[in-house]
Amino acid sequence: MLPRSRRRQIMFKPDTEIELTYPDSTLVESNTTFRRRYLQIREVRDLIADPITPEEYLRRPLTQRSRYLLTAYDKESKSWRQFYVGSSKEFLTDGRLRIALYEKGGTSPKKIVSRSFEATRRDRIALAREVKAMQEKDLAGLELRIIPDESRVLKQQAKKPAASRPAPVKENYTRKDSPARSVKAPAMTRGMTASSPLVAPPF
């Protein structure tokens, strides 16, 4: 695994071709094998600026999630798939999650309302139960969301005033150590699959 300082320097942007060592299964606590993936990035979703909805989380509560989710063309399978960057060997994270409240259209959390849930079956089930319980509460006009637990980033963003979410532009990240190479990929279709059955489409 790369040092934290090194990982922060490596960024991604659409149309960049990258390589990731990615698991066959993204289920928490699963014994899985890793394979080298050759990808052309289509877009990047930042799960703090564009967080997980309760419906998305409850559909796949045991998925190992991290801050950045790539939609990319997998050259080996010749299909569009989705990849959590933090599940790769190169950018591995601990996969902890928290519940947060957002203002409508906001791109940063207004308030963090839960403890940190670990990437274990027990904690993910507990998180699902807490999400369901909070859905029944009056949130005073705020929206319930699930976000990666990146304490330093969340502390900084919580101090900022909420901003309107630009639509449908995605925030881009540039990987500077790998020049972009052109790849002819077919247009995305409604049949796009995730990188494994355990990864939930974000849309």
N, C-alpha and C positions, 0 to 999 in steps of 0.2 A: 504494500500500500504506500502511496506517495505521501511525503510529509505534508502537513496542512498548508504550509506556506506555498509549496509547489502546486498543490491542488487548486489553490485560489487563483493562481496565475493562468491556469488552463481554462480557456473559455470556448464557447461554441457559437456558431451562427448558421443560419440556413444556407444550403447549397455547399456546405463544407463536408468533405468526406473524412470520416474518422474510423478508428478501430477501438472496440471495447471487448474486454474479456467478461462475458456476461453469463449468468446462470441459466440453466434450462428451466428451473422453477424459481419463482420469486415468492414462494410461500414461506412465512416466518417459521423458523426452526426446522426447515426441511434440509435433508441431506441431498445436495444436488451437485451436478457436474457443471463446469464452466466451458464455454466454447468461444473462440475468437469470432467476433462479428465485424463485418465491414459495412459501414453505414453511410448513407448520404442524408444529412439532416434536412428535414422540411421545416420544423418549427420547434421552439423550446417553450415549455410551460413552467413558470416559476410558481410553486405551490404556496408561496407566501403572498405574492401579488395576485394570484388567481387560485385561491385555495380549494380544497376538496369539500364538496357539499355532503351533507349527511346521507343523501341517496347514493352518491358515489361510494362513500366509505362502507355503508351497510351492504352494498352489493358485493364487495370483495373485502371484508374486514381483515383477512389474514394475509393480504398482499404486503410484501416488504416495500415501503414507500420512502421516498427521499425528496429533497427540495425540487430538483429539476427533472422533468419528464420530457424525453425527446420523442417526437414523431419523426421516423426516419425510414428510408428505403433500405431493406436488408438485401444485400447483393446475393447472398447465398440462397435464401429462400425465394428471392425475386418477388417480394411483397412488402407492403407498407406495414410497419409494426411500431410499437411503443416501448420505450426503454427508460426505466428509472436509472439515472446516472449513478446514484448512490448504491445501487445493487451490483455495480461492476467492481472487479478487483482493483481497477485503477483509482476509483473514487469512492471506495467503500465507506458507508456511514453506519451508525448504530440503529437507524430507523425509528427513533423515538418520535412520538406524536403528542400533540396537545389539542384541546378544544379552545377555540377562540371565538370572539364576537366581532363582526365587521359591520360598519355602516354600509348601507346599500350602495353598491358601486365602488366601495373602498378598495384600496390596494395594499393596505397594511392593517394589522389587527387593532381594533379599538380597545379590547380587553382580553387577557388570557384568563380562562375560567376553569382550568383543570390542572391536575398534576401532570407530570411527564409519564406517558405510557410506553413501556418497553416493547421491543419487537419480539414478544412471546405470545403464544396462543392464549395464555391466561390473561395477559394484559389487554390483548386486542379484543377479547370477548368482553372484558370489563369496560373497555372504551365504548364498544357497541351499545352496551346497556346504558351507559351514562349519556350517550348521544340520544338514544331513544327517550330517556327520561327528560332531557332538556328540551326535546321537541314539543313536549307538553306544557312547557312553561312560557310565561309572558316575558319576552326578551326586549320589551320596550322599543320595538321597531328595528332592533339589530338582527343580523343574520348569523345563524349558527354555522361554523365552519371547522374543519379539521386541518391542522397544519403541521409541518415538520418542526420538531423541537430544536431550533437553532437559537439558543438563549441570547447570544450576543446580538444577533441580527434582530430578533424580536424586541429586545430592549431598546435598540436604536430606533426601530420603526414605530414603536408604540409612542415615542415622543413626538413623532411627526403628525401634522394634521392630516386627516383622511383625504385622499385625492380621488377624483372620479376615474374609473377604469376606462382606458381607451379601448375602443372595440373596432375591429377584431384584432388589432395589431398585437403581436406577441413580443416580449422583451427578448432581445438577441444577445448571444454570448459568443465571443470569438476565440477560437483556439489558435494561438499564434505559432505553435510549434509544428503545425501540419498544414501546408498550403492546400488550398481548395483544388480539387480535380473534378473535371466535369464527368457526370455519369448520366446516362439516359435512363431515367426511371419513368415508368408509366404514371399516368395521372392517378391521384388518390380516388378511391371509390368507397361506397358505403360498406363494402365487404372487408375493409381494413381490419386486420387482426392485431391483437396485442402480442408482445414478445412471448408470452405464455398465457394459458387460460386463466392464470391467477392475476394478471394485470388488467385492471379495469380501464376501459377507454374513458378519457376525461370529458368527453363531449356529450 
